[in-house]
């Protein structure tokens, strides 16, 4: 896209116009309302694009000073990065935190308990005879059973307690600030 010094669109190709949710003709001579002076590389929020990378170069446009702006839609890239970050910390089947995240949370909880001189509890749950469920009823039914267990454990815990899936049919619960043997 090409803008003048006031941010008025002088030219937009189809890709640039579609990022703004308009046709090239609709964008011609329209102000986009943000200053371009001293712009180099930044991230912007647009109407149809969540995040875009913008690069600006000063040019001459029909003998007038202008800015050539290249935009790159990073929306899908950022979604992928967020998904990968989520999957690095969570079990993809149940959505519970995974083994590494649970262990990291347990380490922090132990440090907090030492500082506060409080107690914590860790429960380890293993679903017996889970393999025959998968062998008899197929993996879809086994996955549904694991999701059901995850939901029940999550719903049974109070806010601030961590429920995790370590692997297969192994689950954990971490409860902090245990003041008495019978909390509930």
Rosetta constraint file for C-alpha pairs under 8 A:
AtomPair CA 1 CA 9 HARMONIC 7.27 0.50
AtomPair CA 1 CA 10 HARMONIC 7.59 0.50
AtomPair CA 1 CA 11 HARMONIC 5.43 0.50
AtomPair CA 1 CA 12 HARMONIC 4.29 0.50
AtomPair CA 1 CA 13 HARMONIC 6.34 0.50
AtomPair CA 1 CA 16 HARMONIC 6.23 0.50
AtomPair CA 1 CA 68 HARMONIC 5.90 0.50
AtomPair CA 1 CA 69 HARMONIC 5.23 0.50
AtomPair CA 1 CA 70 HARMONIC 6.48 0.50
AtomPair CA 2 CA 9 HARMONIC 6.02 0.50
AtomPair CA 2 CA 10 HARMONIC 5.33 0.50
AtomPair CA 2 CA 11 HARMONIC 4.96 0.50
AtomPair CA 2 CA 12 HARMONIC 6.44 0.50
AtomPair CA 2 CA 66 HARMONIC 6.70 0.50
AtomPair CA 2 CA 67 HARMONIC 5.51 0.50
AtomPair CA 2 CA 68 HARMONIC 4.60 0.50
AtomPair CA 2 CA 69 HARMONIC 6.02 0.50
AtomPair CA 3 CA 7 HARMONIC 5.41 0.50
AtomPair CA 3 CA 8 HARMONIC 5.28 0.50
AtomPair CA 3 CA 9 HARMONIC 4.55 0.50
AtomPair CA 3 CA 10 HARMONIC 5.27 0.50
AtomPair CA 3 CA 11 HARMONIC 7.08 0.50
AtomPair CA 3 CA 66 HARMONIC 5.69 0.50
AtomPair CA 3 CA 67 HARMONIC 5.19 0.50
AtomPair CA 3 CA 68 HARMONIC 6.65 0.50
AtomPair CA 3 CA 69 HARMONIC 7.55 0.50
AtomPair CA 4 CA 8 HARMONIC 5.45 0.50
AtomPair CA 4 CA 9 HARMONIC 6.72 0.50
AtomPair CA 4 CA 10 HARMONIC 6.67 0.50
AtomPair CA 4 CA 65 HARMONIC 6.87 0.50
AtomPair CA 4 CA 66 HARMONIC 4.50 0.50
AtomPair CA 4 CA 67 HARMONIC 6.16 0.50
AtomPair CA 5 CA 35 HARMONIC 7.88 0.50
AtomPair CA 5 CA 36 HARMONIC 6.71 0.50
AtomPair CA 5 CA 37 HARMONIC 7.04 0.50
AtomPair CA 5 CA 65 HARMONIC 7.43 0.50
AtomPair CA 5 CA 66 HARMONIC 6.05 0.50
AtomPair CA 5 CA 67 HARMONIC 7.24 0.50
AtomPair CA 6 CA 31 HARMONIC 7.55 0.50
AtomPair CA 6 CA 35 HARMONIC 6.78 0.50
AtomPair CA 6 CA 36 HARMONIC 7.46 0.50
AtomPair CA 7 CA 31 HARMONIC 5.50 0.50
AtomPair CA 7 CA 32 HARMONIC 5.93 0.50
AtomPair CA 7 CA 33 HARMONIC 6.34 0.50
AtomPair CA 7 CA 34 HARMONIC 6.39 0.50
AtomPair CA 7 CA 35 HARMONIC 6.12 0.50
AtomPair CA 7 CA 36 HARMONIC 6.33 0.50
AtomPair CA 8 CA 29 HARMONIC 5.61 0.50
AtomPair CA 8 CA 30 HARMONIC 5.35 0.50
AtomPair CA 8 CA 31 HARMONIC 4.13 0.50
AtomPair CA 8 CA 32 HARMONIC 6.41 0.50
AtomPair CA 9 CA 27 HARMONIC 6.35 0.50
AtomPair CA 9 CA 28 HARMONIC 5.44 0.50
AtomPair CA 9 CA 29 HARMONIC 5.02 0.50
AtomPair CA 9 CA 30 HARMONIC 5.51 0.50
AtomPair CA 9 CA 31 HARMONIC 6.23 0.50
AtomPair CA 9 CA 32 HARMONIC 7.38 0.50
AtomPair CA 10 CA 28 HARMONIC 5.84 0.50
AtomPair CA 10 CA 29 HARMONIC 5.83 0.50
AtomPair CA 11 CA 24 HARMONIC 7.62 0.50
AtomPair CA 11 CA 27 HARMONIC 7.91 0.50
AtomPair CA 11 CA 28 HARMONIC 6.20 0.50
AtomPair CA 12 CA 16 HARMONIC 5.82 0.50
AtomPair CA 12 CA 17 HARMONIC 5.82 0.50
AtomPair CA 12 CA 24 HARMONIC 5.53 0.50
AtomPair CA 12 CA 27 HARMONIC 7.05 0.50
AtomPair CA 12 CA 28 HARMONIC 7.21 0.50
AtomPair CA 13 CA 17 HARMONIC 6.13 0.50
AtomPair CA 13 CA 24 HARMONIC 6.17 0.50
AtomPair CA 14 CA 18 HARMONIC 6.03 0.50
AtomPair CA 14 CA 23 HARMONIC 6.80 0.50
AtomPair CA 14 CA 24 HARMONIC 5.88 0.50
AtomPair CA 15 CA 19 HARMONIC 6.48 0.50
AtomPair CA 16 CA 20 HARMONIC 6.99 0.50
AtomPair CA 16 CA 71 HARMONIC 6.97 0.50
AtomPair CA 17 CA 21 HARMONIC 6.40 0.50
AtomPair CA 17 CA 22 HARMONIC 5.32 0.50
AtomPair CA 17 CA 23 HARMONIC 5.48 0.50
AtomPair CA 17 CA 24 HARMONIC 5.33 0.50
AtomPair CA 17 CA 27 HARMONIC 6.82 0.50
AtomPair CA 18 CA 22 HARMONIC 5.46 0.50
AtomPair CA 18 CA 23 HARMONIC 6.45 0.50
AtomPair CA 18 CA 48 HARMONIC 7.99 0.50
AtomPair CA 19 CA 46 HARMONIC 7.41 0.50
AtomPair CA 19 CA 47 HARMONIC 7.74 0.50
AtomPair CA 19 CA 48 HARMONIC 5.90 0.50
AtomPair CA 19 CA 49 HARMONIC 5.91 0.50
AtomPair CA 19 CA 73 HARMONIC 7.58 0.50
AtomPair CA 20 CA 46 HARMONIC 6.33 0.50
AtomPair CA 20 CA 47 HARMONIC 5.86 0.50
AtomPair CA 20 CA 48 HARMONIC 5.78 0.50
AtomPair CA 20 CA 49 HARMONIC 7.23 0.50
AtomPair CA 21 CA 47 HARMONIC 6.89 0.50
AtomPair CA 21 CA 48 HARMONIC 5.68 0.50
AtomPair CA 22 CA 26 HARMONIC 5.98 0.50
AtomPair CA 22 CA 27 HARMONIC 6.61 0.50
AtomPair CA 23 CA 27 HARMONIC 6.56 0.50
AtomPair CA 24 CA 28 HARMONIC 6.47 0.50
AtomPair CA 26 CA 30 HARMONIC 7.71 0.50
AtomPair CA 36 CA 67 HARMONIC 7.80 0.50
AtomPair CA 39 CA 55 HARMONIC 7.83 0.50
AtomPair CA 39 CA 56 HARMONIC 6.28 0.50
AtomPair CA 40 CA 54 HARMONIC 7.59 0.50
AtomPair CA 40 CA 55 HARMONIC 5.67 0.50
AtomPair CA 40 CA 56 HARMONIC 5.30 0.50
AtomPair CA 40 CA 57 HARMONIC 7.61 0.50
AtomPair CA 41 CA 53 HARMONIC 6.91 0.50
AtomPair CA 41 CA 54 HARMONIC 5.32 0.50
AtomPair CA 41 CA 55 HARMONIC 4.84 0.50
AtomPair CA 41 CA 56 HARMONIC 6.84 0.50
AtomPair CA 42 CA 53 HARMONIC 5.99 0.50
AtomPair CA 42 CA 54 HARMONIC 5.54 0.50
AtomPair CA 42 CA 55 HARMONIC 7.30 0.50
AtomPair CA 43 CA 51 HARMONIC 6.31 0.50
AtomPair CA 43 CA 52 HARMONIC 5.55 0.50
AtomPair CA 43 CA 53 HARMONIC 5.04 0.50
AtomPair CA 43 CA 54 HARMONIC 6.34 0.50
AtomPair CA 44 CA 50 HARMONIC 7.94 0.50
AtomPair CA 44 CA 51 HARMONIC 5.81 0.50
AtomPair CA 44 CA 52 HARMONIC 5.67 0.50
AtomPair CA 44 CA 53 HARMONIC 7.00 0.50
AtomPair CA 44 CA 54 HARMONIC 7.49 0.50
AtomPair CA 45 CA 49 HARMONIC 6.70 0.50
AtomPair CA 45 CA 50 HARMONIC 5.44 0.50
AtomPair CA 45 CA 51 HARMONIC 5.36 0.50
AtomPair CA 45 CA 52 HARMONIC 6.97 0.50
AtomPair CA 46 CA 50 HARMONIC 6.08 0.50
AtomPair CA 46 CA 51 HARMONIC 7.04 0.50
AtomPair CA 46 CA 52 HARMONIC 7.73 0.50
AtomPair CA 49 CA 73 HARMONIC 6.61 0.50
AtomPair CA 49 CA 75 HARMONIC 6.54 0.50
AtomPair CA 50 CA 73 HARMONIC 7.95 0.50
AtomPair CA 50 CA 74 HARMONIC 7.73 0.50
AtomPair CA 50 CA 75 HARMONIC 5.61 0.50
AtomPair CA 51 CA 73 HARMONIC 6.22 0.50
AtomPair CA 51 CA 74 HARMONIC 5.47 0.50
AtomPair CA 51 CA 75 HARMONIC 5.40 0.50
AtomPair CA 52 CA 71 HARMONIC 6.11 0.50
AtomPair CA 52 CA 72 HARMONIC 5.19 0.50
AtomPair CA 52 CA 73 HARMONIC 4.43 0.50
AtomPair CA 52 CA 74 HARMONIC 5.21 0.50
AtomPair CA 52 CA 75 HARMONIC 7.13 0.50
AtomPair CA 53 CA 71 HARMONIC 5.52 0.50
AtomPair CA 53 CA 72 HARMONIC 5.02 0.50
AtomPair CA 53 CA 73 HARMONIC 6.58 0.50
AtomPair CA 53 CA 74 HARMONIC 6.83 0.50
AtomPair CA 54 CA 69 HARMONIC 6.64 0.50
AtomPair CA 54 CA 70 HARMONIC 5.74 0.50
AtomPair CA 54 CA 71 HARMONIC 4.64 0.50
AtomPair CA 54 CA 72 HARMONIC 6.59 0.50
AtomPair CA 55 CA 69 HARMONIC 5.60 0.50
AtomPair CA 55 CA 70 HARMONIC 5.31 0.50
AtomPair CA 55 CA 71 HARMONIC 6.63 0.50
AtomPair CA 56 CA 67 HARMONIC 6.25 0.50
AtomPair CA 56 CA 68 HARMONIC 5.77 0.50
AtomPair CA 56 CA 69 HARMONIC 4.64 0.50
AtomPair CA 56 CA 70 HARMONIC 6.69 0.50
AtomPair CA 57 CA 67 HARMONIC 5.55 0.50
AtomPair CA 57 CA 68 HARMONIC 5.23 0.50
AtomPair CA 57 CA 69 HARMONIC 6.55 0.50
AtomPair CA 58 CA 65 HARMONIC 7.13 0.50
AtomPair CA 58 CA 66 HARMONIC 5.85 0.50
AtomPair CA 58 CA 67 HARMONIC 4.58 0.50
AtomPair CA 58 CA 68 HARMONIC 6.26 0.50
AtomPair CA 59 CA 65 HARMONIC 5.98 0.50
AtomPair CA 59 CA 66 HARMONIC 5.33 0.50
AtomPair CA 59 CA 67 HARMONIC 5.67 0.50
AtomPair CA 59 CA 68 HARMONIC 6.41 0.50
AtomPair CA 60 CA 64 HARMONIC 5.22 0.50
AtomPair CA 60 CA 65 HARMONIC 4.66 0.50
AtomPair CA 60 CA 66 HARMONIC 5.71 0.50
AtomPair CA 60 CA 67 HARMONIC 7.98 0.50
AtomPair CA 61 CA 65 HARMONIC 6.14 0.50
AtomPair CA 61 CA 66 HARMONIC 5.91 0.50
AtomPair CA 74 CA 78 HARMONIC 5.94 0.50
AtomPair CA 75 CA 79 HARMONIC 6.19 0.50
AtomPair CA 76 CA 80 HARMONIC 6.14 0.50
AtomPair CA 77 CA 81 HARMONIC 6.22 0.50
AtomPair CA 78 CA 82 HARMONIC 6.08 0.50
AtomPair CA 79 CA 83 HARMONIC 6.11 0.50
AtomPair CA 80 CA 84 HARMONIC 6.12 0.50
AtomPair CA 81 CA 85 HARMONIC 6.13 0.50
AtomPair CA 82 CA 86 HARMONIC 6.09 0.50
AtomPair CA 83 CA 87 HARMONIC 6.06 0.50
AtomPair CA 84 CA 88 HARMONIC 6.08 0.50
AtomPair CA 85 CA 89 HARMONIC 6.74 0.50
AtomPair CA 86 CA 90 HARMONIC 5.93 0.50
AtomPair CA 87 CA 91 HARMONIC 6.57 0.50
AtomPair CA 87 CA 92 HARMONIC 6.26 0.50
AtomPair CA 89 CA 97 HARMONIC 5.80 0.50
AtomPair CA 89 CA 98 HARMONIC 5.74 0.50
AtomPair CA 89 CA 100 HARMONIC 7.05 0.50
AtomPair CA 89 CA 101 HARMONIC 5.43 0.50
AtomPair CA 90 CA 95 HARMONIC 5.64 0.50
AtomPair CA 90 CA 96 HARMONIC 5.49 0.50
AtomPair CA 90 CA 97 HARMONIC 4.15 0.50
AtomPair CA 90 CA 98 HARMONIC 4.74 0.50
AtomPair CA 90 CA 101 HARMONIC 7.44 0.50
AtomPair CA 91 CA 95 HARMONIC 5.09 0.50
AtomPair CA 91 CA 96 HARMONIC 5.46 0.50
AtomPair CA 91 CA 97 HARMONIC 5.89 0.50
AtomPair CA 91 CA 98 HARMONIC 5.14 0.50
AtomPair CA 91 CA 165 HARMONIC 6.71 0.50
AtomPair CA 92 CA 96 HARMONIC 7.97 0.50
AtomPair CA 93 CA 143 HARMONIC 7.39 0.50
AtomPair CA 93 CA 147 HARMONIC 7.10 0.50
AtomPair CA 94 CA 146 HARMONIC 7.19 0.50
AtomPair CA 94 CA 147 HARMONIC 5.27 0.50
AtomPair CA 94 CA 150 HARMONIC 6.25 0.50
AtomPair CA 94 CA 165 HARMONIC 7.79 0.50
AtomPair CA 96 CA 150 HARMONIC 7.25 0.50
AtomPair CA 96 CA 163 HARMONIC 6.44 0.50
AtomPair CA 96 CA 164 HARMONIC 5.06 0.50
AtomPair CA 96 CA 165 HARMONIC 6.01 0.50
AtomPair CA 97 CA 101 HARMONIC 5.86 0.50
AtomPair CA 97 CA 102 HARMONIC 6.19 0.50
AtomPair CA 97 CA 162 HARMONIC 7.93 0.50
AtomPair CA 97 CA 163 HARMONIC 6.87 0.50
AtomPair CA 97 CA 164 HARMONIC 4.68 0.50
AtomPair CA 97 CA 165 HARMONIC 6.37 0.50
AtomPair CA 98 CA 102 HARMONIC 5.99 0.50
AtomPair CA 98 CA 164 HARMONIC 5.65 0.50
AtomPair CA 98 CA 165 HARMONIC 5.39 0.50
AtomPair CA 98 CA 166 HARMONIC 5.63 0.50
AtomPair CA 98 CA 167 HARMONIC 7.86 0.50
AtomPair CA 99 CA 103 HARMONIC 6.07 0.50
AtomPair CA 99 CA 164 HARMONIC 6.95 0.50
AtomPair CA 99 CA 165 HARMONIC 6.54 0.50
AtomPair CA 99 CA 166 HARMONIC 4.47 0.50
AtomPair CA 99 CA 167 HARMONIC 7.32 0.50
AtomPair CA 100 CA 104 HARMONIC 6.17 0.50
AtomPair CA 101 CA 105 HARMONIC 6.08 0.50
AtomPair CA 102 CA 106 HARMONIC 6.00 0.50
AtomPair CA 102 CA 162 HARMONIC 7.63 0.50
AtomPair CA 102 CA 164 HARMONIC 6.19 0.50
AtomPair CA 102 CA 166 HARMONIC 7.97 0.50
AtomPair CA 103 CA 107 HARMONIC 6.17 0.50
AtomPair CA 104 CA 108 HARMONIC 6.42 0.50
AtomPair CA 105 CA 109 HARMONIC 6.04 0.50
AtomPair CA 106 CA 110 HARMONIC 6.06 0.50
AtomPair CA 106 CA 174 HARMONIC 7.24 0.50
AtomPair CA 107 CA 111 HARMONIC 6.38 0.50
AtomPair CA 108 CA 112 HARMONIC 6.20 0.50
AtomPair CA 109 CA 113 HARMONIC 6.03 0.50
AtomPair CA 109 CA 120 HARMONIC 7.69 0.50
AtomPair CA 109 CA 176 HARMONIC 6.91 0.50
AtomPair CA 110 CA 114 HARMONIC 6.22 0.50
AtomPair CA 110 CA 120 HARMONIC 7.61 0.50
AtomPair CA 111 CA 115 HARMONIC 6.30 0.50
AtomPair CA 112 CA 116 HARMONIC 6.00 0.50
AtomPair CA 113 CA 117 HARMONIC 5.41 0.50
AtomPair CA 113 CA 118 HARMONIC 4.77 0.50
AtomPair CA 113 CA 119 HARMONIC 5.84 0.50
AtomPair CA 113 CA 120 HARMONIC 6.87 0.50
AtomPair CA 113 CA 176 HARMONIC 7.53 0.50
AtomPair CA 113 CA 177 HARMONIC 7.27 0.50
AtomPair CA 114 CA 118 HARMONIC 6.69 0.50
AtomPair CA 118 CA 176 HARMONIC 7.94 0.50
AtomPair CA 118 CA 177 HARMONIC 5.55 0.50
AtomPair CA 118 CA 178 HARMONIC 6.84 0.50
AtomPair CA 118 CA 179 HARMONIC 7.18 0.50
AtomPair CA 119 CA 176 HARMONIC 6.55 0.50
AtomPair CA 119 CA 177 HARMONIC 5.39 0.50
AtomPair CA 119 CA 178 HARMONIC 5.03 0.50
AtomPair CA 119 CA 179 HARMONIC 6.73 0.50
AtomPair CA 120 CA 174 HARMONIC 7.32 0.50
AtomPair CA 120 CA 175 HARMONIC 5.60 0.50
AtomPair CA 120 CA 176 HARMONIC 4.35 0.50
AtomPair CA 120 CA 177 HARMONIC 5.62 0.50
AtomPair CA 120 CA 178 HARMONIC 5.31 0.50
AtomPair CA 121 CA 173 HARMONIC 7.95 0.50
AtomPair CA 121 CA 174 HARMONIC 5.83 0.50
AtomPair CA 121 CA 175 HARMONIC 5.17 0.50
AtomPair CA 121 CA 176 HARMONIC 6.50 0.50
AtomPair CA 121 CA 178 HARMONIC 7.01 0.50
AtomPair CA 122 CA 172 HARMONIC 6.96 0.50
AtomPair CA 122 CA 173 HARMONIC 5.63 0.50
AtomPair CA 122 CA 174 HARMONIC 4.66 0.50
AtomPair CA 122 CA 175 HARMONIC 6.50 0.50
AtomPair CA 123 CA 172 HARMONIC 5.41 0.50
AtomPair CA 123 CA 173 HARMONIC 5.03 0.50
AtomPair CA 123 CA 174 HARMONIC 6.59 0.50
AtomPair CA 124 CA 170 HARMONIC 7.23 0.50
AtomPair CA 124 CA 171 HARMONIC 5.94 0.50
AtomPair CA 124 CA 172 HARMONIC 4.57 0.50
AtomPair CA 124 CA 173 HARMONIC 6.71 0.50
AtomPair CA 125 CA 170 HARMONIC 5.70 0.50
AtomPair CA 125 CA 171 HARMONIC 5.03 0.50
AtomPair CA 125 CA 172 HARMONIC 5.99 0.50
AtomPair CA 126 CA 169 HARMONIC 5.73 0.50
AtomPair CA 126 CA 170 HARMONIC 4.52 0.50
AtomPair CA 126 CA 171 HARMONIC 6.35 0.50
AtomPair CA 127 CA 169 HARMONIC 5.45 0.50
AtomPair CA 127 CA 170 HARMONIC 6.68 0.50
AtomPair CA 129 CA 133 HARMONIC 7.27 0.50
AtomPair CA 130 CA 134 HARMONIC 6.86 0.50
AtomPair CA 130 CA 142 HARMONIC 7.69 0.50
AtomPair CA 130 CA 169 HARMONIC 6.92 0.50
AtomPair CA 131 CA 135 HARMONIC 6.21 0.50
AtomPair CA 132 CA 136 HARMONIC 5.74 0.50
AtomPair CA 133 CA 137 HARMONIC 5.63 0.50
AtomPair CA 133 CA 138 HARMONIC 7.23 0.50
AtomPair CA 133 CA 141 HARMONIC 7.53 0.50
AtomPair CA 133 CA 142 HARMONIC 5.96 0.50
AtomPair CA 134 CA 138 HARMONIC 4.73 0.50
AtomPair CA 134 CA 139 HARMONIC 4.99 0.50
AtomPair CA 134 CA 140 HARMONIC 7.96 0.50
AtomPair CA 134 CA 141 HARMONIC 6.98 0.50
AtomPair CA 134 CA 142 HARMONIC 5.14 0.50
AtomPair CA 135 CA 139 HARMONIC 7.62 0.50
AtomPair CA 137 CA 141 HARMONIC 5.83 0.50
AtomPair CA 137 CA 142 HARMONIC 7.16 0.50
AtomPair CA 138 CA 142 HARMONIC 6.63 0.50
AtomPair CA 139 CA 143 HARMONIC 5.93 0.50
AtomPair CA 140 CA 144 HARMONIC 6.19 0.50
AtomPair CA 141 CA 145 HARMONIC 6.19 0.50
AtomPair CA 142 CA 146 HARMONIC 6.30 0.50
AtomPair CA 143 CA 147 HARMONIC 6.14 0.50
AtomPair CA 144 CA 148 HARMONIC 6.10 0.50
AtomPair CA 145 CA 149 HARMONIC 6.21 0.50
AtomPair CA 146 CA 150 HARMONIC 6.14 0.50
AtomPair CA 146 CA 169 HARMONIC 6.94 0.50
AtomPair CA 147 CA 151 HARMONIC 6.13 0.50
AtomPair CA 148 CA 152 HARMONIC 6.15 0.50
AtomPair CA 149 CA 153 HARMONIC 6.11 0.50
AtomPair CA 150 CA 154 HARMONIC 6.06 0.50
AtomPair CA 150 CA 163 HARMONIC 7.97 0.50
AtomPair CA 150 CA 165 HARMONIC 7.88 0.50
AtomPair CA 150 CA 171 HARMONIC 7.99 0.50
AtomPair CA 151 CA 155 HARMONIC 6.03 0.50
AtomPair CA 152 CA 156 HARMONIC 6.03 0.50
AtomPair CA 153 CA 157 HARMONIC 6.39 0.50
AtomPair CA 153 CA 163 HARMONIC 7.01 0.50
AtomPair CA 154 CA 163 HARMONIC 6.28 0.50
AtomPair CA 157 CA 161 HARMONIC 6.16 0.50
AtomPair CA 157 CA 163 HARMONIC 7.94 0.50
AtomPair CA 160 CA 175 HARMONIC 7.46 0.50
AtomPair CA 160 CA 176 HARMONIC 7.83 0.50
AtomPair CA 161 CA 173 HARMONIC 6.94 0.50
AtomPair CA 161 CA 174 HARMONIC 5.60 0.50
AtomPair CA 161 CA 175 HARMONIC 4.84 0.50
AtomPair CA 161 CA 176 HARMONIC 6.96 0.50
AtomPair CA 162 CA 172 HARMONIC 7.91 0.50
AtomPair CA 162 CA 173 HARMONIC 5.50 0.50
AtomPair CA 162 CA 174 HARMONIC 5.01 0.50
AtomPair CA 162 CA 175 HARMONIC 6.76 0.50
AtomPair CA 163 CA 171 HARMONIC 7.18 0.50
AtomPair CA 163 CA 172 HARMONIC 5.62 0.50
AtomPair CA 163 CA 173 HARMONIC 4.48 0.50
AtomPair CA 163 CA 174 HARMONIC 6.54 0.50
AtomPair CA 164 CA 171 HARMONIC 5.57 0.50
AtomPair CA 164 CA 172 HARMONIC 5.12 0.50
AtomPair CA 164 CA 173 HARMONIC 6.42 0.50
AtomPair CA 165 CA 169 HARMONIC 7.60 0.50
AtomPair CA 165 CA 170 HARMONIC 5.91 0.50
AtomPair CA 165 CA 171 HARMONIC 4.38 0.50
AtomPair CA 165 CA 172 HARMONIC 6.32 0.50
AtomPair CA 166 CA 170 HARMONIC 5.43 0.50
AtomPair CA 166 CA 171 HARMONIC 5.64 0.50
AtomPair CA 166 CA 172 HARMONIC 7.03 0.50
AtomPair CA 167 CA 171 HARMONIC 7.46 0.50
AtomPair CA 178 CA 183 HARMONIC 7.25 0.50
AtomPair CA 179 CA 183 HARMONIC 7.41 0.50
